[in-house]
Amino acid sequence: MERTTSENDKCVHGSCVGTANSYICMCSEGYTGMYCDKKNESSIICRNLKCFHGQCRFSENGEPYCECAPNFTGEYCDKGYFHMKENN
């Protein structure tokens, strides 16, 4: 892939990368869209939500929350717990 710039470059927040017949925009962090002209709010929100042992997700009403990895709990997935097997 060849990086290029031209007077027709429409990449607002990113780099123009030449293709066979045209170009594509490789967006800077926090931006999305064909021309990197749309702010990617979800990446900013998730970057600010510290999910220690899990991933940032969005509820149906658009609220961010941490989905915890197995054996972790808490608002920020910062509390570990372990299941004890019962001896029969």
C-alpha positions as CSV (number, residue, x, y, z in Angstrom):
1,M,0.0,0.0,0.0
2,E,1.4,3.3,-1.0
3,R,0.8,6.4,1.1
4,T,-0.1,9.3,-1.1
5,T,-1.5,12.8,-0.8
6,S,-3.2,14.8,-3.5
7,E,-5.3,17.8,-4.0
8,N,-8.3,15.5,-4.2
9,D,-7.5,14.0,-0.8
10,K,-10.7,14.1,1.2
11,C,-9.4,12.4,4.4
12,V,-10.2,14.8,7.1
13,H,-8.7,13.0,10.2
14,G,-6.5,10.3,8.6
15,S,-4.0,9.3,6.0
16,C,-4.7,8.8,2.3
17,V,-3.6,5.4,1.0
18,G,-3.5,4.8,-2.7
19,T,-5.2,1.8,-4.3
20,A,-5.2,0.5,-7.9
21,N,-7.7,3.1,-9.1
22,S,-8.4,5.3,-6.2
23,Y,-7.6,5.7,-2.5
24,I,-8.9,4.9,0.9
25,C,-8.6,6.8,4.2
26,M,-6.9,5.2,7.1
27,C,-8.5,7.0,10.1
28,S,-6.7,8.4,13.1
29,E,-7.8,7.0,16.5
30,G,-11.2,8.4,17.5
31,Y,-12.4,8.9,13.9
32,T,-14.4,6.8,11.5
33,G,-16.3,7.1,8.2
34,M,-15.2,6.9,4.5
35,Y,-13.4,10.2,4.9
36,C,-12.5,10.0,8.6
37,D,-14.9,12.9,9.2
38,K,-17.1,11.3,11.9
39,K,-16.0,11.3,15.5
40,N,-16.1,7.7,16.9
41,E,-17.7,8.5,20.3
42,S,-17.8,4.9,21.4
43,S,-14.0,4.6,21.3
44,I,-13.6,7.7,23.4
45,I,-16.2,6.6,25.9
46,C,-14.7,3.1,26.1
47,R,-11.2,4.5,26.5
48,N,-12.5,6.5,29.5
49,L,-14.3,3.5,31.1
50,K,-11.7,1.4,32.8
51,C,-12.7,-2.2,32.4
52,F,-9.8,-4.0,34.1
53,H,-10.7,-7.6,33.3
54,G,-13.4,-7.2,30.6
55,Q,-14.6,-5.2,27.6
56,C,-16.6,-2.0,27.2
57,R,-20.1,-2.7,25.8
58,F,-23.2,-0.6,25.2
59,S,-26.6,-1.4,26.6
60,E,-29.8,-1.1,24.4
61,N,-30.3,2.4,25.6
62,G,-26.7,3.4,24.7
63,E,-25.2,3.4,28.2
64,P,-21.6,2.0,28.4
65,Y,-20.9,-0.8,30.8
66,C,-18.1,-3.4,31.5
67,E,-18.8,-7.0,30.4
68,C,-16.5,-9.0,32.7
69,A,-14.3,-11.9,31.8
70,P,-14.9,-15.2,33.6
71,N,-14.0,-15.1,37.4
72,F,-14.3,-11.3,37.6
73,T,-17.1,-9.0,38.7
74,G,-17.8,-5.5,39.8
75,E,-18.7,-2.3,37.9
76,Y,-15.2,-2.2,36.4
77,C,-14.5,-5.9,36.4
78,D,-11.9,-5.3,39.1
79,K,-13.0,-7.9,41.7
80,G,-11.9,-11.5,41.2
81,Y,-13.8,-14.5,42.5
82,F,-13.3,-18.2,42.1
83,H,-15.8,-21.1,42.3
84,M,-14.8,-23.8,44.7
85,K,-15.6,-27.4,43.6
86,E,-17.5,-29.4,46.1
87,N,-16.0,-32.7,47.2
88,N,-18.6,-35.5,47.1
